[in-house]
Amino acid sequence: MTKTGAYRIIISGGGTGGHIFPAVAIGTAFRERFPDADILFVGAEGKMEMQRVPEAGFKIIGLWISGLQRSLSLSNLMFPFKVISSVWKSRKIINDFKPDVVVGVGGYASGPLLYAATSKGIPSLIQEQNSYAGLTNKWLAKRVQKICVAYEGMEKFFPKEKLTITGNPIRKDITAGNITKATAASFYGLDATKPVVLVFGGSLGAKTLNESVLAGLAEFQKAGVQVLWQCGRFYFEQMKQQTASMDMTGIVLLEFIKEMDKAYAAADVVISRAGALSISELCVVGKPVIFVPSPNVAEDHQTSNAMALVRKDAAIAIRDIDARQQLVQEVLLLLKDSEKQLMLSANIKAMARPAATEDIVDQLAELLGAAESRPFLRIDNVYFLGIGGIGMSALARWFNNQGKKVVGYDLTSTALTDDLKKEGIDIHFTDDVSLIPDNFKANKAKTLVVLTPAIPAEHTEWAYLKGEGFDIKKRSEVLGLISKSKFTIAVAGTHGKTTTSSMIAHLLKSAGKPVEAFIGGITANYNSNLLLSDDPESLLVAEADEFDRSFLRLHPNIAVITSVDPDHLDIYGSAEEMIKTYSAFAGQVIPSGSIFLQGKLQQTLILPARRASVNHYGDSFDYRPENVKVVDGQFAFDMVYPEGKMTDLRLQVPGFHNVENMTAAIGVALQLGIDEKAIRQGVASYIGVKRRFESILKDDHHVFIDDYAHHPEEIRQFLRSVRELYPSKELTAIFQPHLYTRTRDFADGFAESLSMADEVILLPIYPAREKPIPGVDAEMIASKISHSRKQVISKDELLAWTKSHDPEVLLTIGAGDIDKMVKPLAEILKTKSYAA
């Protein structure tokens, strides 16, 4: 792990020693592994953890929480109010302490605290001590990442894939085992040459054990057997009074035994309840034991615990109802049977897991790898340089939803920045250091700066933030960190990635799967570039941007690669270098994952030898569309896949390329277990992404479609699909080239694709982050278009031209600010239609 600074961990639960002592053992082992760790315990007010945890040297906060009683009571009537109060307080604890990881050990306090933690996406683990899972842990199982258990067969309670059999954590002094019987007996004032029976019924005490032992004291003494007897806090005064007049030679009566290592070392035979912690400790010390399971526990889990050992000849069990008549005699018989003692001792010791605590800390260390993917858990403020970009704005919305204070700069105001401001995000449009909030400047440790590559090097605010040592991360870094702890579906490609990722997200969401999604466009279904889920097990769909090799920060479970046509050659230098980088991206899919590769790319990409499984999609491949046709303005198609075929799917969004994109999305959905009915409904209800084949106007006189296409191949596919929809109409394409370098590198391709339109109008190049390149302008493309109906005009001239002409099908194309022309152009066409 690469984390700098101390880890912060919350351990929650309690109520009984069976929950508290494992919790303390985990905390102690964690602190030994990570000496600088900041550890906080959360328990229930008025319960024994509020005393025992501070005694062990840890901080603890109490919640006003208790369990439901089995009869109607005032306490039960108060239960809903306690839950609400505890959840609210737990959220405050989480927000204030900002843990990297959270552990629940069962008990009342675990529920509200882990619910609050998992709702914030904090990596979490529960530790179940018993062979019959508790209600709190069963409820939390779907929300946490890992579940540590002590018994086999726990998949009947928990998701199998989350389970690790670690055993129960026990106190370190128990595992040491370096105390002799003579030393231990002397410590308690006992005779090491005589047999010792250790009796304990938990920290609070057990009525049946106490009454049974009390009734048998004389028999023990007659047989020369000594008794080390922990009667528990509830019964100590009563037992003291009842034994006050008795001969207590060889009898040591204690309220609570703190030095359990010495108690175990002194004992020849142990009488115990069958709590999970006691069993785990007894397995390690290897003492012959007689269990008297408590009948007063949920689902009679102590009987289940005890019988797991009895079935392996590792212990004796007596029912609670029989203990008063049988227990003392069973102990005396066992003390006379040295062969049976040896058998029981050997068999119970074989079940020991002395490294359980360390194994649980190992599981936490794995989770901390996920926690390192969320360094912003301790961040209060996020400042965006270039907040108005489609990818940056999604991150801004995500942080805003996480409760961070989000502020940002952008060059110009847009509809998207207007939406962000309505959502409570402060944005300014002047490069001015004084506009960065003072509390951001004063709290560098709690402020994250997110940067888009479009910000120029001479930007004043950027220079200030760098100079002051703020933590500055690129958008791709932040997305990579978010995805690290999620099951991630990443969609890459020169073109098609925005539409395909939005399709996947929609199919999953409409099928009821919890999903978060970062989309490079505004989805028409959800009117946002961000989908959110409060389910900690939510899937993540991310558009994997190849610009600046950003997608190499992702390690997805599933990847889709739609295309690798040369682009961003100002970054890559050559098409070959870009292909190498896409191959590297494919190699970052986890080995157990899968890749959906556009079939024609199998001859282009060089995939690593050890890689995820590969599925090919597209015409003539394993996942393919068939019988594609236009029906009532929609694209209808059949979907063939290795296990079957779906017929007559209907896609509202036009375009052959969109049918292929949906083919990939369906392949991913099938792999994630979505059934045909849900897929069919998802395909039919998908209505696209704004500026991706977006229908702006369609009436008897005009058709107006807007598209983000900014690469020659994208334009070719777009115009081909429009021509299929309107074969008898004239197409007028208005194209705004994006970037000087892209225009220079692909002028011939742009000209060839645009020549498919009947008339072409070119706007000046949109520079974005670039400075002009001599000799590179829109005329460079116009001069290569194969027909004569072409011109380069300004935006103002475009409006005048539209007023004086009557285009049948008008198409606006480009990734710059041509979208600002959509509304005025639509108004002109509407006016013409009304007048017609």
C-alpha positions in Angstrom: 0.0 0.0 0.0 1.2 3.5 -0.8 -0.8 5.5 1.6 0.9 8.4 3.5 -0.4 9.4 6.9 -2.3 7.4 9.5 -5.1 5.0 8.7 -8.4 5.7 10.4 -10.6 2.8 11.4 -13.9 2.5 13.2 -14.8 -0.8 15.0 -18.4 -1.0 16.0 -20.5 -3.4 18.1 -20.7 -4.8 21.6 -23.3 -5.6 24.2 -21.6 -8.7 25.5 -18.0 -9.9 25.9 -18.5 -12.2 22.9 -18.6 -9.1 20.8 -16.4 -6.7 22.7 -13.3 -8.9 23.2 -13.0 -9.8 19.4 -13.4 -6.1 18.7 -10.6 -5.2 21.1 -8.4 -8.0 19.7 -8.9 -6.7 16.1 -8.1 -3.1 17.3 -5.0 -4.2 19.1 -3.7 -6.3 16.2 -4.5 -3.5 13.7 -2.6 -1.0 15.9 0.4 -3.4 16.0 0.3 -3.7 12.2 -0.2 0.1 11.7 1.2 1.8 14.7 0.1 5.3 13.7 -3.5 4.2 13.1 -6.3 6.3 14.6 -8.8 3.8 16.0 -12.3 4.7 17.2 -14.8 2.3 18.7 -18.6 2.8 18.5 -20.8 1.0 21.0 -24.2 1.1 22.7 -24.7 3.5 25.6 -25.0 1.8 29.0 -23.5 -1.5 27.7 -20.3 -3.0 29.0 -18.2 -1.9 26.0 -18.4 1.6 27.3 -16.2 0.4 30.2 -14.1 -2.4 28.7 -13.0 -0.6 25.5 -11.4 2.4 27.4 -9.8 -0.1 29.8 -8.1 -1.6 26.7 -6.8 1.9 25.7 -9.2 2.9 22.9 -11.6 5.8 22.4 -15.3 4.9 22.3 -18.5 6.8 21.4 -21.9 5.5 22.5 -25.1 5.3 20.5 -28.6 5.4 22.0 -29.6 1.9 20.7 -30.8 -1.4 22.0 -32.4 -4.5 20.7 -36.1 -5.5 20.4 -37.6 -7.3 23.4 -39.6 -10.4 23.0 -42.7 -8.9 24.7 -44.5 -5.6 24.4 -42.7 -3.0 26.3 -41.9 0.7 26.4 -38.4 -0.1 25.2 -39.9 -1.6 22.0 -42.0 1.5 21.5 -38.9 3.6 21.7 -37.0 1.4 19.3 -37.8 3.3 16.1 -36.7 6.5 17.7 -33.5 4.9 18.9 -32.7 3.7 15.4 -33.3 7.1 13.8 -31.2 8.8 16.5 -28.4 6.3 16.1 -28.3 6.5 12.3 -28.2 10.3 12.5 -25.4 10.2 15.1 -23.5 7.5 13.1 -23.5 9.7 10.0 -22.1 12.5 12.0 -19.4 10.2 13.4 -18.5 9.1 9.9 -18.4 12.7 8.6 -16.3 13.9 11.5 -13.9 11.0 11.8 -13.6 10.2 8.1 -12.6 6.5 8.4 -10.7 4.6 5.8 -12.4 1.3 6.7 -15.1 0.2 9.1 -15.5 -3.1 11.0 -18.7 -4.5 12.5 -18.5 -7.3 15.1 -22.2 -7.7 15.7 -24.4 -6.2 18.4 -26.8 -3.3 18.5 -24.4 -0.5 17.5 -23.1 -2.3 14.4 -26.3 -1.8 12.5 -26.6 2.0 12.4 -22.9 2.6 12.1 -22.2 0.2 9.2 -25.4 1.4 7.5 -24.1 5.0 7.6 -20.6 3.9 6.5 -21.7 1.8 3.6 -24.1 4.5 2.4 -21.0 6.7 2.0 -19.2 4.0 0.1 -16.6 3.4 2.9 -15.0 -0.1 2.6 -16.5 -2.3 5.4 -16.1 -5.7 6.9 -18.3 -7.7 9.3 -17.0 -10.4 11.6 -19.5 -13.1 12.6 -18.5 -15.1 15.6 -21.2 -17.7 15.7 -22.3 -20.7 13.6 -25.7 -19.1 13.4 -25.5 -15.6 12.0 -26.9 -12.7 14.0 -29.7 -10.6 12.6 -27.6 -7.4 12.4 -24.9 -9.1 10.4 -27.4 -10.9 8.1 -28.9 -7.5 7.4 -25.6 -5.9 6.7 -24.2 -8.7 4.5 -25.4 -7.2 1.2 -23.9 -3.8 2.0 -20.3 -4.8 3.1 -17.4 -6.0 1.0 -16.0 -8.7 3.2 -17.4 -11.1 5.8 -15.1 -13.0 8.2 -16.5 -16.1 9.8 -15.4 -18.9 12.2 -17.4 -21.8 10.9 -17.9 -23.7 7.7 -21.3 -23.7 5.9 -22.0 -20.0 6.5 -23.0 -19.4 2.9 -26.5 -20.3 4.0 -26.5 -16.9 5.7 -24.1 -14.8 3.6 -23.1 -14.3 0.0 -20.5 -17.0 -0.6 -18.2 -14.7 -2.6 -17.7 -12.4 0.4 -16.9 -15.1 2.9 -13.5 -15.8 4.4 -13.0 -18.4 7.2 -10.7 -16.8 9.6 -11.8 -18.1 12.9 -12.6 -15.7 15.8 -10.2 -13.1 17.0 -8.9 -13.8 20.4 -6.8 -11.9 22.9 -3.1 -12.1 22.2 -2.2 -13.2 25.7 -4.3 -16.4 25.1 -2.3 -17.4 22.0 1.0 -16.9 23.8 0.5 -20.1 25.9 3.8 -19.6 27.8 2.4 -19.9 31.4 2.9 -23.1 33.4 0.2 -24.6 35.5 2.3 -24.1 38.6 2.7 -20.4 37.9 -1.0 -20.0 37.1 -2.2 -22.0 40.1 0.1 -20.0 42.4 -1.4 -16.8 41.0 -4.9 -17.8 42.1 -3.7 -19.4 45.4 -4.4 -22.9 44.2 -2.4 -26.2 44.6 -0.8 -27.1 41.3 -0.7 -30.8 42.3 -4.5 -31.1 42.4 -7.0 -30.9 39.5 -8.6 -27.5 38.8 -12.0 -27.0 37.2 -12.4 -23.5 35.5 -16.0 -22.3 35.4 -17.2 -19.3 33.5 -20.5 -18.3 32.0 -19.6 -15.1 30.3 -18.8 -11.6 31.6 -22.3 -11.1 33.0 -22.7 -14.6 34.4 -24.9 -17.7 33.9 -27.5 -18.6 36.4 -27.6 -22.3 35.6 -23.8 -22.7 35.8 -23.7 -20.8 39.1 -26.5 -22.8 40.7 -25.0 -26.1 39.4 -21.5 -25.4 40.8 -22.9 -24.0 44.0 -24.8 -27.2 44.6 -21.8 -29.3 43.8 -19.1 -27.6 45.8 -19.1 -30.2 48.5 -18.7 -33.0 45.9 -15.8 -31.2 44.3 -14.1 -30.7 47.6 -14.7 -34.4 48.6 -13.1 -35.5 45.3 -10.1 -33.2 45.9 -11.0 -31.0 43.0 -10.4 -27.2 43.1 -12.7 -24.7 41.4 -11.7 -21.4 39.8 -15.2 -19.8 39.4 -16.1 -16.7 37.5 -19.7 -16.1 38.5 -20.3 -12.8 36.6 -21.3 -9.3 37.5 -25.0 -10.1 37.8 -24.5 -12.9 40.4 -21.3 -12.0 42.3 -23.0 -10.5 45.4 -25.6 -13.3 45.5 -22.9 -16.0 45.3 -20.8 -14.3 47.9 -23.7 -14.3 50.3 -24.6 -17.9 49.7 -21.0 -19.2 50.1 -20.2 -16.9 53.1 -20.8 -19.6 55.6 -19.3 -22.5 53.6 -15.8 -24.0 53.6 -14.2 -22.4 50.5 -10.9 -24.4 50.7 -9.8 -24.8 47.1 -12.6 -22.6 45.8 -11.8 -19.2 44.2 -14.9 -17.1 43.6 -14.4 -14.1 41.3 -16.8 -11.6 39.6 -14.7 -11.4 36.5 -11.3 -12.9 35.4 -9.1 -10.4 33.6 -6.1 -12.7 33.3 -7.8 -15.5 31.3 -4.4 -16.8 30.1 -3.5 -17.7 33.7 -7.0 -19.2 34.3 -6.8 -21.4 31.2 -3.2 -22.5 32.2 -4.4 -23.4 35.7 -7.3 -25.5 34.5 -7.5 -29.3 33.8 -11.2 -29.2 32.7 -13.3 -26.2 31.7 -17.1 -25.7 32.2 -18.4 -23.0 29.9 -21.3 -21.5 28.0 -20.9 -22.0 24.2 -20.3 -18.4 23.1 -18.3 -18.1 20.0 -15.4 -16.3 21.7 -15.1 -18.8 24.5 -15.0 -21.7 21.9 -12.3 -20.0 19.9 -10.1 -19.4 23.0 -10.7 -23.0 24.2 -9.7 -24.4 20.8 -6.4 -22.5 21.1 -5.6 -23.5 24.7 -6.7 -27.1 24.0 -8.4 -27.9 27.3 -11.1 -30.6 27.7 -14.4 -28.7 27.9 -18.0 -29.4 28.9 -20.3 -26.9 27.3 -23.7 -25.9 28.7 -25.2 -23.8 25.9 -27.4 -21.0 26.9 -31.0 -21.4 25.7 -31.6 -17.6 26.0 -29.8 -16.6 22.8 -31.1 -15.8 19.3 -31.9 -18.9 17.2 -30.3 -21.1 19.9 -26.9 -20.4 18.3 -24.9 -21.6 21.3 -26.2 -25.1 20.8 -25.2 -24.9 17.2 -21.7 -23.7 18.2 -21.3 -26.5 20.8 -22.6 -29.3 18.5 -20.1 -28.3 15.8 -17.4 -29.5 18.3 -19.3 -32.4 19.8 -19.7 -33.9 16.3 -15.9 -34.0 16.0 -15.4 -35.5 19.5 -13.8 -32.2 20.6 -16.1 -31.4 23.5 -19.0 -32.6 25.7 -22.3 -30.8 25.8 -25.0 -30.9 28.4 -28.4 -29.2 27.9 -29.1 -26.3 30.2 -32.2 -28.0 31.6 -30.1 -31.1 32.6 -27.1 -29.2 34.0 -28.2 -29.1 37.7 -28.5 -32.9 37.8 -25.7 -33.9 35.4 -22.9 -31.3 35.3 -20.9 -32.0 38.4 -21.0 -35.8 37.9 -19.9 -35.4 34.2 -17.0 -33.3 35.3 -15.9 -35.8 38.0 -16.2 -38.7 35.5 -14.1 -36.8 33.0 -11.4 -36.0 35.5 -11.1 -39.8 36.2 -10.8 -40.6 32.4 -7.4 -39.4 31.4 -7.7 -41.0 28.0 -10.8 -39.1 27.2 -9.2 -35.9 28.4 -6.4 -36.4 25.9 -8.8 -37.2 23.1 -10.9 -34.1 23.7 -7.8 -31.9 24.1 -6.3 -33.1 20.8 -9.5 -32.8 18.8 -10.4 -29.3 20.1 -6.9 -28.1 19.5 -7.0 -29.4 15.9 -9.9 -26.9 15.3 -7.9 -23.9 16.6 -7.2 -20.9 14.4 -4.6 -19.0 16.5 -3.9 -16.6 13.6 -7.5 -15.5 13.3 -6.9 -12.0 14.4 -4.0 -11.5 12.0 -6.1 -13.1 9.2 -8.8 -10.5 9.8 -6.3 -7.7 9.8 -5.1 -9.1 6.4 -8.6 -8.8 5.1 -8.7 -5.2 6.4 -5.4 -4.5 4.7 -7.0 -5.6 1.4 -9.9 -3.3 2.1 -7.5 -0.5 2.8 -6.3 -1.0 -0.8 -9.9 0.0 -1.7 -9.8 2.8 0.8 -6.7 4.2 -0.8 -8.9 4.6 -3.9 -10.9 7.1 -1.9 -8.4 9.6 -0.5 -11.1 12.3 -0.8 -13.0 10.7 2.2 -11.1 13.3 4.3 -11.5 16.0 1.8 -14.1 18.7 2.6 -13.5 21.0 -0.4 -13.1 20.3 -4.1 -12.0 23.1 -6.5 -12.4 22.5 -10.2 -10.3 24.2 -12.9 -12.5 23.8 -15.9 -15.7 22.7 -14.3 -17.9 23.1 -17.3 -16.5 20.2 -19.3 -18.7 17.2 -19.7 -16.4 14.9 -17.7 -15.5 17.5 -15.1 -19.1 18.5 -14.5 -20.0 14.8 -13.8 -17.2 14.6 -11.2 -18.4 18.0 -9.7 -21.9 16.6 -9.3 -20.5 13.4 -7.8 -18.5 15.3 -5.1 -21.5 17.6 -4.5 -23.7 14.5 -3.8 -21.0 13.3 -1.4 -21.5 16.4 0.7 -18.3 18.2 -0.3 -18.2 21.9 -0.9 -17.6 22.3 -4.6 -16.5 25.4 -6.3 -15.1 25.9 -9.8 -13.7 28.0 -12.6 -14.5 27.9 -16.3 -13.9 30.1 -19.2 -17.5 30.7 -20.4 -21.0 30.2 -19.0 -23.0 27.4 -20.6 -26.3 25.7 -20.1 -24.3 23.0 -18.2 -22.7 25.5 -15.8 -26.1 27.0 -15.3 -27.4 23.6 -14.2 -24.5 23.1 -11.9 -25.1 26.5 -10.2 -28.8 25.5 -9.7 -27.5 22.4 -7.9 -25.6 24.6 -5.4 -22.2 24.7 -7.0 -20.4 28.0 -7.0 -18.8 28.9 -10.4 -17.0 31.9 -11.7 -15.7 32.8 -15.2 -12.8 35.0 -14.5 -9.2 33.8 -13.9 -8.8 35.5 -10.5 -7.1 34.0 -7.5 -9.2 36.2 -5.1 -12.3 34.2 -6.3 -10.9 31.0 -4.8 -12.7 30.7 -1.4 -10.6 31.7 1.6 -11.5 28.6 3.6 -10.1 26.5 0.6 -6.9 28.4 0.7 -6.6 28.1 4.5 -7.2 24.3 4.5 -4.9 22.7 1.9 -5.0 19.3 3.6 -8.8 19.2 3.2 -9.0 20.7 -0.3 -8.6 18.7 -3.5 -8.1 20.5 -6.9 -9.3 18.7 -10.0 -7.7 19.9 -13.3 -8.8 19.5 -16.9 -6.0 19.3 -19.6 -7.8 22.2 -21.4 -6.5 24.7 -18.8 -3.5 26.6 -20.3 -0.1 26.5 -18.6 -0.2 30.3 -18.0 -3.5 30.1 -16.1 -3.2 32.3 -13.0 -5.3 30.2 -10.6 -3.5 27.0 -11.6 -0.1 28.6 -11.1 -1.2 29.8 -7.6 -2.5 26.4 -6.5 0.6 24.7 -7.8 2.8 27.2 -6.0 1.0 26.8 -2.7 1.3 23.0 -2.8 -2.3 22.0 -3.2 -3.1 18.4 -4.1 -3.9 18.7 -7.8 -5.3 15.7 -9.7 -6.4 15.3 -13.3 -9.9 14.3 -13.9 -8.8 10.9 -15.1 -6.9 10.3 -11.8 -10.0 11.0 -9.7 -12.1 8.7 -11.9 -9.5 6.0 -11.6 -9.6 6.3 -7.8 -13.4 6.2 -7.6 -13.5 3.1 -9.8 -10.8 1.2 -7.9 -13.2 0.0 -5.3 -16.1 -0.7 -7.7 -17.0 -3.4 -10.2 -16.3 -1.3 -13.2 -17.5 -1.5 -16.8 -15.3 0.9 -18.9 -16.1 1.8 -22.5 -13.2 3.1 -24.7 -13.0 4.0 -28.4 -12.2 6.8 -30.7 -16.0 7.1 -31.2 -19.1 5.4 -29.9 -17.9 5.3 -26.3 -20.4 8.0 -25.0 -23.4 6.3 -26.6 -22.3 2.8 -25.7 -21.6 3.7 -22.0 -25.0 5.4 -21.7 -26.7 2.4 -23.3 -25.0 0.0 -20.8 -25.9 2.2 -17.9 -29.5 2.4 -19.1 -29.9 -1.3 -19.6 -28.6 -2.0 -16.1 -30.6 0.7 -14.4 -33.9 -0.2 -16.2 -33.3 -3.8 -15.2 -33.1 -2.8 -11.6 -29.4 -3.2 -11.1 -27.7 -0.6 -8.8 -25.5 1.5 -11.1 -23.4 4.6 -11.0 -22.3 6.1 -14.3 -20.0 8.8 -15.6 -21.1 9.6 -19.1 -19.4 11.9 -21.6 -22.7 13.4 -22.6 -26.1 14.3 -21.2 -28.3 11.2 -21.3 -31.8 12.0 -22.6 -33.3 9.3 -20.3 -32.0 10.9 -17.2 -31.1 14.5 -18.3 -27.7 14.1 -16.7 -24.1 13.0 -17.3 -24.1 11.3 -13.9 -26.1 8.4 -12.5 -25.9 7.9 -8.7 -26.7 5.0 -6.4 -26.5 4.7 -2.6 -25.9 1.0 -2.8 -22.3 0.2 -1.8 -22.4 -2.8 -4.2 -23.4 -0.6 -7.2 -21.8 -1.2 -10.6 -19.8 1.6 -12.1 -20.0 2.4 -15.8 -17.3 4.8 -16.9 -16.4 6.3 -20.2 -12.7 5.6 -20.7 -11.1 8.6 -22.4 -8.1 7.9 -24.6 -7.0 11.5 -24.6 -3.7 12.0 -22.7 -3.8 8.2 -22.1 -6.3 8.8 -19.4 -7.9 5.4 -19.6 -4.7 3.7 -18.4 -5.7 4.8 -14.9 -8.6 2.3 -15.0 -8.5 -1.4 -14.2 -12.0 -2.5 -15.2 -13.8 -5.8 -14.7 -15.4 -5.5 -18.1 -14.1 -3.3 -21.0 -15.7 -2.4 -24.3 -13.5 -1.1 -27.1 -15.6 0.3 -29.9 -13.0 1.6 -32.3 -9.4 2.7 -32.6 -9.4 5.0 -35.6 -6.4 7.4 -35.3 -7.1 10.5 -33.2 -5.3 12.8 -30.8 -2.1 12.4 -32.8 -0.8 15.6 -31.1 -0.6 13.3 -28.0 0.3 10.0 -29.5 2.5 11.1 -32.4 1.4 8.2 -34.6 -1.5 5.8 -35.1 0.8 2.9 -34.2 1.5 4.5 -30.8 -2.2 5.0 -30.1 -2.9 1.3 -31.0 -0.2 0.3 -28.5 -1.9 2.3 -25.8 -5.3 0.7 -26.6 -3.7 -2.7 -26.3 -2.3 -1.7 -23.0 -5.7 -0.6 -21.8 -7.1 -4.0 -22.8 -4.3 -5.6 -20.7 -5.5 -3.7 -17.7 -8.8 -5.5 -17.5 -8.6 -7.9 -14.5 -7.7 -11.5 -15.5 -11.1 -12.8 -14.4 -12.9 -10.1 -16.3 -13.9 -9.8 -20.0 -13.4 -7.6 -23.0 -16.0 -6.8 -25.6 -14.0 -6.0 -28.7 -15.4 -4.7 -32.0 -14.7 -7.7 -34.2 -12.6 -5.9 -36.8 -10.2 -4.8 -34.2 -8.9 -8.3 -33.5 -6.4 -7.8 -36.3 -5.4 -4.4 -35.0 -4.9 -4.7 -31.3 -2.1 -6.8 -29.8 -3.6 -8.3 -26.6 -1.3 -9.6 -23.9 -1.0 -13.4 -23.5 -2.4 -13.4 -20.0 -5.6 -11.5 -20.2 -9.3 -11.4 -19.6 -11.6 -13.4 -21.9 -12.4 -11.7 -25.2 -15.8 -11.5 -26.9 -16.1 -10.0 -30.4 -19.2 -8.1 -31.6 -20.3 -6.6 -34.8 -21.3 -7.9 -38.2 -20.5 -11.7 -38.6 -19.1 -12.0 -35.1 -20.4 -13.9 -32.0 -22.5 -11.0 -30.8 -24.0 -9.5 -33.9 -27.1 -7.7 -35.2 -29.1 -9.2 -38.0 -32.0 -8.1 -40.2 -31.3 -4.4 -39.6 -34.0 -2.2 -41.1 -35.8 1.1 -40.6 -39.4 0.6 -39.4 -41.6 3.6 -38.6 -38.5 5.8 -38.0 -36.9 3.3 -35.7 -34.1 0.8 -36.3 -35.3 -2.7 -35.9 -32.9 -5.6 -35.6 -32.3 -9.2 -34.3 -29.6 -9.8 -31.8 -27.6 -13.0 -32.1 -25.3 -14.1 -29.2 -23.5 -17.4 -28.4 -26.4 -18.7 -26.2 -29.3 -17.6 -28.3 -31.1 -15.0 -30.3 -33.5 -12.1 -29.6 -35.7 -11.0 -32.5 -37.3 -7.7 -33.5 -35.6 -5.4 -31.0 -36.6 -1.8 -31.5 -34.2 1.1 -31.1 -35.6 4.6 -31.0 -32.2 6.2 -31.7 -31.4 6.0 -35.4 -28.1 4.9 -36.9 -26.4 1.7 -38.0 -23.6 2.6 -35.7 -26.0 2.9 -32.8 -27.3 -0.6 -33.6 -23.7 -1.8 -33.3 -23.2 0.2 -30.1 -26.3 -1.4 -28.6 -25.0 -4.8 -29.6 -22.0 -4.3 -27.3 -24.3 -3.0 -24.6 -26.5 -6.0 -24.8 -23.5 -8.3 -24.7 -22.4 -6.7 -21.4 -25.9 -6.9 -20.0 -26.1 -10.6 -20.8 -22.8 -11.2 -19.1 -24.1 -9.5 -16.0 -27.1 -11.7 -15.8 -29.8 -9.4 -17.3 -32.6 -11.5 -18.8 -34.1 -11.1 -22.3 -37.3 -9.4 -21.2 -35.4 -6.7 -19.3 -33.0 -6.2 -22.1 -35.8 -5.8 -24.6 -37.5 -3.2 -22.4 -34.3 -1.4 -21.9 -33.5 -1.2 -25.6 -37.0 0.0 -26.4 -36.9 2.7 -23.7 -33.4 4.1 -24.5 -33.7 7.5 -26.1 -30.1 8.5 -26.5 -27.6 11.1 -25.5 -28.0 14.8 -26.3 -25.9 15.8 -29.3 -25.6 12.2 -30.4 -28.0 11.9 -33.4 -30.3 14.2 -31.4 -33.5 15.1 -33.3 -34.1 18.8 -32.8 -37.0 19.3 -35.2 -39.1 17.1 -37.4 -42.2 18.4 -39.2 -43.7 18.3 -42.7 -41.2 20.8 -44.0 -37.9 20.4 -42.1 -35.7 17.9 -40.3 -33.0 19.1 -38.0 -30.5 16.7 -36.3 -27.6 17.7 -34.1 -24.5 15.4 -33.6 -21.3 15.6 -31.7 -19.3 13.8 -34.5 -15.8 15.3 -34.7 -13.8 12.5 -36.4 -14.0 11.6 -40.1 -15.3 8.0 -39.3 -18.0 9.4 -37.0 -19.2 11.8 -39.6 -19.2 9.0 -42.2 -21.4 6.8 -40.0 -23.7 9.7 -39.1 -24.3 10.8 -42.7 -24.8 7.2 -43.8 -27.5 6.7 -41.2 -29.2 10.0 -42.0 -29.2 9.1 -45.7 -30.8 5.7 -44.8 -33.6 7.5 -42.9 -34.2 10.2 -45.6 -33.1 8.7 -48.9 -35.0 11.2 -51.1 -34.2 14.4 -49.2 -31.3 16.8 -49.6 -28.8 16.8 -46.7 -27.1 20.1 -45.6 -24.2 19.5 -43.2 -22.9 22.4 -41.1 -19.6 21.3 -39.6 -17.3 23.1 -37.1 -13.9 21.5 -37.1 -12.5 20.8 -33.6 -8.8 21.5 -32.9 -6.1 22.7 -35.3 -4.1 19.5 -34.9 -7.1 17.3 -35.7 -7.9 19.4 -38.7 -4.3 19.2 -39.9 -4.0 15.4 -39.4 -7.4 14.4 -40.9 -8.3 17.1 -43.5 -8.5 14.5 -46.3 -10.8 12.2 -44.2 -13.1 15.1 -43.2 -13.4 16.1 -46.8 -14.2 12.6 -47.9 -16.9 12.1 -45.3 -18.5 15.5 -45.7 -18.7 14.9 -49.4 -21.5 12.5 -48.6 -23.8 15.5 -47.9 -25.4 17.4 -50.7 -24.3 20.8 -49.3 -21.5 21.5 -46.8 -21.1 24.7 -44.7 -17.9 24.9 -42.7 -17.5 27.2 -39.6 -14.0 28.4 -38.4 -12.0 25.9 -36.4 -12.9 25.7 -32.7 -9.5 25.8 -31.0 -10.3 24.5 -27.5 -6.9 24.2 -25.7 -4.8 24.9 -28.8 -3.2 27.9 -30.4 -3.5 28.4 -34.2 -1.3 26.5 -36.6 -0.2 28.5 -39.7 -1.9 27.3 -42.9 -4.5 25.2 -41.0 -8.1 26.4 -41.2 -11.5 25.3 -42.4 -10.6 26.2 -46.0 -8.1 23.3 -45.8 -11.1 20.9 -45.6 -13.3 22.8 -48.0 -10.8 22.7 -50.8 -10.8 18.9 -50.7 -14.6 18.3 -50.7 -15.5 16.6 -54.0 -18.4 18.8 -55.0 -18.9 22.5 -55.5 -21.7 23.1 -53.0 -19.5 24.1 -50.1 -18.5 27.3 -48.3 -16.8 28.6 -45.1 -18.8 31.2 -43.2 -19.0 32.7 -39.7 -21.7 31.9 -37.2 -23.5 35.2 -37.8 -23.4 34.5 -41.6 -24.8 31.0 -40.9 -27.9 32.5 -39.4 -28.4 34.8 -42.3 -27.9 32.0 -44.7 -30.4 29.8 -43.0 -33.0 32.6 -43.1 -32.5 32.9 -46.9 -32.5 29.2 -47.7 -34.8 26.3 -47.0 -32.8 23.1 -46.2 -34.8 19.9 -46.1 -32.5 18.1 -43.7 -30.2 20.3 -41.7 -27.4 18.7 -39.8 -25.1 20.5 -37.2 -21.9 18.5 -36.6 -19.0 19.1 -34.3 -17.5 19.0 -30.7 -16.9 22.7 -30.2 -19.4 25.3 -29.4 -21.6 24.7 -32.4 -24.3 23.5 -30.0 -24.9 27.2 -29.2 -26.2 27.6 -32.7 -28.8 24.8 -32.4 -31.5 26.9 -30.7 -31.4 29.9 -33.0 -31.2 27.6 -36.1 -34.2 25.7 -34.8 -36.2 28.9 -34.3 -35.5 30.0 -37.8 -36.7 26.7 -39.2 -39.8 26.7 -37.0 -40.7 30.1 -38.3 -40.3 28.9 -41.9 -42.5 25.9 -41.1 -45.3 28.1 -39.6 -45.2 30.4 -42.6 -45.4 27.5 -45.1 
